[in-house]
Amino acid sequence: MKIYIRGFAEMQREVERTLSAHTGEVIEHMLKCYLMPDHPAVNHWKSEIANQICSVNKLKNTKKYPTANKIYAWTYEQNCAMLTNYTKFSNFVREICNDYSIETIEPVKDIMDDFNKICKEYFSWLANMLSTSGKAASTDIYDKLDELFR
């Protein structure tokens, strides 16, 4: 008799739903770090980013981690309208600026283009990490964020 242990395997659509659902919060916290790099809450925002998406379970049908392409599609690509639609992004920036009583000097279009590049690089890096080991260590995430926000 063979025994299969599938305790950590999930259906593909469950993994997709989970990753996509947390991506918006990751993007929001990344934008706060981008707009306010010297704010006292930056370390808190980075920990929120690291806690939202730091692992992925193996898929039931393959018993492997999802591919980097799938993870990238389920995170960045399913949420990229937040970053590429000028009206949505402008409202997003305005909302954060109002919440923290700050103003941006740089035009929103420039912020949008630069921040979108940062998000593409971050989610690509994260997808590669998760597809190979299923996990991204918090310290690695913090280091990557520091690199991107320099």
C-alpha positions as CSV (number, residue, x, y, z in Angstrom):
1,M,0.0,0.0,0.0
2,K,1.3,3.5,-0.9
3,I,0.7,6.5,1.3
4,Y,0.7,10.0,-0.3
5,I,1.2,13.0,1.9
6,R,-0.6,16.0,0.3
7,G,-1.0,18.2,3.3
8,F,0.7,21.2,1.8
9,A,-0.5,20.9,-1.8
10,E,-3.3,23.1,-3.0
11,M,-5.4,23.4,-6.1
12,Q,-4.0,25.9,-8.6
13,R,-7.0,28.2,-8.5
14,E,-6.7,28.4,-4.6
15,V,-3.0,29.4,-4.9
16,E,-3.9,31.9,-7.7
17,R,-6.7,33.5,-5.6
18,T,-4.5,33.8,-2.5
19,L,-1.6,35.4,-4.3
20,S,-3.8,37.8,-6.3
21,A,-5.7,38.8,-3.2
22,H,-2.6,39.8,-1.3
23,T,-0.9,41.6,-4.1
24,G,-2.9,44.8,-3.8
25,E,-1.8,45.3,-0.2
26,V,1.8,44.6,-1.2
27,I,1.6,47.2,-3.9
28,E,0.0,49.7,-1.5
29,H,2.8,49.3,1.1
30,M,5.5,49.4,-1.6
31,L,4.0,52.7,-2.8
32,K,4.1,54.1,0.7
33,C,7.8,53.1,0.9
34,Y,8.4,54.7,-2.5
35,L,6.6,58.0,-1.7
36,M,7.9,58.3,1.9
37,P,11.3,56.6,2.2
38,D,12.2,58.5,5.4
39,H,8.9,57.9,7.2
40,P,9.1,56.3,10.6
41,A,6.7,53.5,9.5
42,V,8.9,52.3,6.6
43,N,10.1,49.2,8.5
44,H,6.5,48.4,9.4
45,W,5.5,48.7,5.8
46,K,8.4,46.4,4.7
47,S,7.3,43.8,7.3
48,E,3.7,44.0,5.9
49,I,5.1,43.4,2.4
50,A,7.2,40.5,3.6
51,N,4.2,39.0,5.5
52,Q,1.7,39.2,2.8
53,I,3.4,37.1,0.2
54,C,6.4,35.1,1.4
55,S,5.5,31.5,0.6
56,V,3.5,29.4,-1.8
57,N,2.4,25.8,-1.5
58,K,3.0,23.0,-4.0
59,L,0.2,22.3,-6.5
60,K,-1.9,19.2,-6.0
61,N,-1.8,18.2,-9.7
62,T,2.0,18.4,-10.1
63,K,3.3,18.3,-6.5
64,K,5.6,21.1,-7.5
65,Y,5.7,24.8,-6.8
66,P,4.0,26.9,-9.4
67,T,6.2,28.2,-12.2
68,A,7.7,31.7,-11.9
69,N,5.6,32.7,-14.9
70,K,2.4,31.6,-13.2
71,I,3.3,33.3,-9.9
72,Y,4.1,36.5,-11.8
73,A,0.9,36.4,-13.7
74,W,-1.1,35.8,-10.5
75,T,0.5,38.7,-8.7
76,Y,1.7,41.5,-10.9
77,E,-0.2,40.8,-14.1
78,Q,-3.6,40.4,-12.4
79,N,-3.1,43.7,-10.5
80,C,-1.1,45.8,-13.0
81,A,-4.1,48.0,-13.7
82,M,-3.4,49.6,-10.3
83,L,0.0,50.6,-11.7
84,T,-0.6,51.3,-15.4
85,N,-4.0,53.0,-15.5
86,Y,-3.3,56.7,-15.0
87,T,-6.6,57.6,-13.4
88,K,-6.5,54.7,-11.0
89,F,-2.8,55.3,-10.1
90,S,-3.4,59.0,-9.7
91,N,-6.2,58.4,-7.3
92,F,-4.1,55.9,-5.4
93,V,-1.3,58.4,-5.0
94,R,-3.7,61.2,-4.0
95,E,-5.3,59.0,-1.4
96,I,-1.9,58.1,0.2
97,C,-0.8,61.7,0.1
98,N,-4.0,62.8,1.7
99,D,-3.8,60.1,4.4
100,Y,-0.2,61.2,5.3
101,S,-0.5,64.9,4.6
102,I,2.3,64.9,2.0
103,E,2.7,66.4,-1.4
104,T,4.5,65.0,-4.4
105,I,6.7,67.3,-6.5
106,E,7.3,64.8,-9.3
107,P,4.5,64.5,-11.9
108,V,2.2,61.5,-11.3
109,K,3.0,60.1,-14.7
110,D,6.8,59.9,-13.8
111,I,6.0,58.3,-10.5
112,M,3.7,55.8,-12.2
113,D,6.4,54.8,-14.7
114,D,9.2,54.5,-12.2
115,F,7.1,52.7,-9.6
116,N,5.7,50.3,-12.2
117,K,9.3,49.3,-13.1
118,I,10.0,48.7,-9.4
119,C,7.0,46.5,-9.0
120,K,7.8,44.5,-12.2
121,E,11.3,43.8,-10.9
122,Y,10.1,43.0,-7.4
123,F,7.3,40.6,-8.5
124,S,9.6,39.0,-11.0
125,W,12.3,38.4,-8.3
126,L,9.6,37.1,-5.9
127,A,8.1,34.8,-8.5
128,N,11.6,33.3,-9.1
129,M,12.2,32.8,-5.4
130,L,8.8,31.2,-4.7
131,S,8.9,28.9,-7.8
132,T,12.2,27.4,-6.7
133,S,11.9,27.0,-3.0
134,G,8.4,27.9,-2.1
135,K,9.6,30.6,0.3
136,A,11.2,34.0,0.4
137,A,13.0,34.8,3.7
138,S,12.0,38.1,5.3
139,T,15.6,39.3,5.3
140,D,15.9,38.6,1.5
141,I,12.6,40.6,0.9
142,Y,13.9,43.5,3.0
143,D,17.2,43.5,1.1
144,K,15.4,43.4,-2.2
145,L,13.2,46.3,-1.2
146,D,16.2,48.3,0.0
147,E,17.8,47.7,-3.3
148,L,14.8,48.8,-5.3
149,F,14.1,51.9,-3.2
150,R,17.6,53.4,-3.4
